[in-house]
Amino acid sequence: MRTTLEYTRLGCDAEVGVEKQLQKLTAADKKAIAGLEILGFQISLFDSLPLDEQLQLLDMTLSDIAELPTMADDLYLAWRRGDTRRLEELLLEGYKVMLKLYDDLIDQRNRRWVPQVPSLTKKSGDTLVVVGALRLIGDRGLVALLEKEGLKIERFSPSAVVAMK
């Protein structure tokens, strides 16, 4: 919540963010949205973390908020360019000293999602799988794990679409 408020203070509007835009497009196309996990699981995950990990996560979040004005621009530019090395530098920084927290919040969930994605791609019609940037990076990220399973992953590039028109 605090991070959301800080983004709002910086002029970001959730109504024009990626998630809201995809929800609007999906509704307009009358397509279904499915989650890789349910909200209740996400809440229980945080609740089940040992107190020391909860405090580490809180400290990291508060530290990130202080750096958010600069970091938000860097994150956006790296994401837009598909610069996974820079995304790793920015997003994995705090987790370098909190390996167990990273395993609990990111790695285990990525591994649980891997079997779900291929089944989504076997449905008729197009399938778009959208996850946060932190899920995409690193050798334990969802992209690397899915490629190890034999899936071909392609980065969507709006500039490539414009160039093809």
C-alpha positions as CSV (number, residue, x, y, z in Angstrom):
1,M,0.0,0.0,0.0
2,R,2.8,2.4,0.9
3,T,4.6,1.7,-2.4
4,T,1.3,2.3,-4.3
5,L,0.9,5.6,-2.5
6,E,4.4,6.6,-3.4
7,Y,3.9,5.8,-7.1
8,T,0.7,7.9,-7.0
9,R,2.7,10.8,-5.4
10,L,5.2,10.5,-8.3
11,G,2.3,10.9,-10.8
12,C,1.7,7.3,-11.7
13,D,-1.9,6.3,-12.3
14,A,-2.9,2.7,-11.8
15,E,-5.8,3.2,-14.2
16,V,-3.4,3.5,-17.1
17,G,-1.0,0.8,-15.9
18,V,-0.4,-2.5,-17.7
19,E,-2.7,-4.5,-15.6
20,K,-5.7,-2.2,-16.0
21,Q,-5.1,-1.8,-19.7
22,L,-5.0,-5.6,-20.2
23,Q,-8.2,-6.0,-18.1
24,K,-9.9,-3.4,-20.4
25,L,-8.7,-5.1,-23.6
26,T,-9.7,-8.5,-22.3
27,A,-13.2,-7.4,-21.3
28,A,-13.7,-5.7,-24.7
29,D,-12.6,-8.9,-26.5
30,K,-14.8,-11.0,-24.2
31,K,-11.8,-13.1,-23.2
32,A,-11.3,-14.9,-19.9
33,I,-8.7,-14.0,-17.3
34,A,-7.2,-16.7,-15.1
35,G,-4.6,-16.4,-12.4
36,L,-1.6,-18.6,-11.8
37,E,-2.5,-18.4,-8.1
38,I,-5.3,-17.0,-6.1
39,L,-5.2,-13.9,-3.9
40,G,-5.9,-16.0,-0.8
41,F,-2.7,-18.0,-1.5
42,Q,-0.7,-14.8,-1.9
43,I,-1.9,-13.5,1.5
44,S,-1.3,-16.8,3.2
45,L,2.2,-16.8,1.8
46,F,3.1,-13.5,3.4
47,D,1.4,-14.5,6.6
48,S,3.3,-17.8,6.8
49,L,6.7,-16.1,6.5
50,P,8.7,-16.3,9.7
51,L,8.7,-12.9,11.6
52,D,12.4,-12.2,10.7
53,E,11.6,-12.6,7.0
54,Q,8.5,-10.4,7.3
55,L,10.7,-7.7,8.9
56,Q,13.3,-8.1,6.2
57,L,10.7,-7.6,3.5
58,L,9.3,-4.6,5.3
59,D,12.8,-3.1,5.6
60,M,13.5,-3.7,1.9
61,T,10.2,-2.2,0.9
62,L,10.7,0.9,3.0
63,S,14.3,1.2,1.6
64,D,13.0,0.9,-2.0
65,I,10.4,3.6,-1.4
66,A,13.1,6.0,-0.5
67,E,14.8,5.2,-3.8
68,L,11.6,5.0,-5.8
69,P,11.8,8.4,-7.6
70,T,15.0,7.4,-9.3
71,M,14.4,3.7,-9.4
72,A,11.0,4.0,-11.1
73,D,12.5,5.6,-14.2
74,D,15.4,3.2,-14.4
75,L,13.0,0.2,-14.0
76,Y,10.7,1.5,-16.7
77,L,13.5,2.2,-19.2
78,A,15.1,-1.3,-18.6
79,W,11.7,-3.0,-18.9
80,R,10.8,-1.1,-22.1
81,R,14.1,-1.9,-23.7
82,G,14.0,-5.5,-22.6
83,D,17.3,-5.0,-20.7
84,T,17.2,-8.0,-18.5
85,R,20.6,-7.4,-17.1
86,R,19.6,-4.0,-15.8
87,L,16.3,-5.3,-14.5
88,E,18.3,-8.0,-12.5
89,E,20.5,-5.3,-11.0
90,L,17.5,-3.2,-10.0
91,L,15.1,-5.9,-8.8
92,L,17.4,-8.5,-7.3
93,E,19.6,-6.1,-5.3
94,G,17.8,-6.4,-2.0
95,Y,17.3,-10.2,-2.3
96,K,21.1,-10.8,-2.6
97,V,21.4,-10.7,1.2
98,M,18.0,-12.4,1.8
99,L,18.3,-15.6,-0.2
100,K,15.6,-17.5,1.9
101,L,13.1,-14.7,1.4
102,Y,13.8,-14.8,-2.4
103,D,13.3,-18.5,-2.4
104,D,10.0,-18.3,-0.5
105,L,8.5,-15.4,-2.4
106,I,9.9,-15.9,-5.9
107,D,11.6,-19.2,-6.7
108,Q,9.1,-21.6,-5.2
109,R,6.2,-19.8,-6.8
110,N,8.0,-19.7,-10.2
111,R,8.5,-23.5,-10.0
112,R,4.8,-24.0,-9.1
113,W,3.8,-21.9,-12.2
114,V,6.0,-23.8,-14.7
115,P,3.6,-26.8,-15.2
116,Q,0.6,-24.4,-15.5
117,V,1.9,-22.3,-18.5
118,P,2.2,-25.1,-21.1
119,S,-1.4,-26.2,-20.3
120,L,-2.5,-22.6,-21.0
121,T,-0.8,-22.6,-24.4
122,K,-2.7,-25.8,-25.4
123,K,-6.1,-24.1,-25.3
124,S,-7.6,-23.0,-28.5
125,G,-7.0,-19.4,-29.5
126,D,-4.3,-17.0,-28.4
127,T,-2.9,-17.1,-24.9
128,L,-1.1,-14.3,-23.2
129,V,0.7,-14.9,-19.9
130,V,1.5,-11.8,-18.0
131,V,3.6,-11.7,-14.9
132,G,5.6,-9.1,-13.0
133,A,9.1,-8.2,-14.2
134,L,10.8,-9.8,-11.2
135,R,9.4,-13.2,-12.4
136,L,11.1,-12.9,-15.8
137,I,14.7,-12.4,-14.9
138,G,17.6,-14.5,-13.7
139,D,18.5,-18.1,-14.2
140,R,15.6,-19.1,-11.8
141,G,13.1,-16.8,-13.5
142,L,10.0,-18.1,-15.2
143,V,11.4,-17.5,-18.7
144,A,14.6,-19.6,-17.9
145,L,12.5,-22.3,-16.3
146,L,10.0,-22.5,-19.2
147,E,12.8,-22.6,-21.7
148,K,14.4,-25.5,-19.8
149,E,11.0,-27.3,-20.3
150,G,11.3,-26.8,-24.1
151,L,9.0,-23.8,-24.5
152,K,10.0,-21.0,-26.9
153,I,9.5,-17.7,-25.1
154,E,9.4,-14.4,-27.1
155,R,9.5,-10.9,-25.7
156,F,6.7,-8.8,-27.0
157,S,8.1,-5.5,-28.4
158,P,5.7,-2.7,-29.4
159,S,8.4,-1.2,-31.6
160,A,8.7,-4.5,-33.5
161,V,4.9,-4.4,-34.1
162,V,5.1,-0.8,-35.4
163,A,8.0,-1.7,-37.6
164,M,6.0,-4.6,-39.2
165,K,3.0,-2.4,-40.1
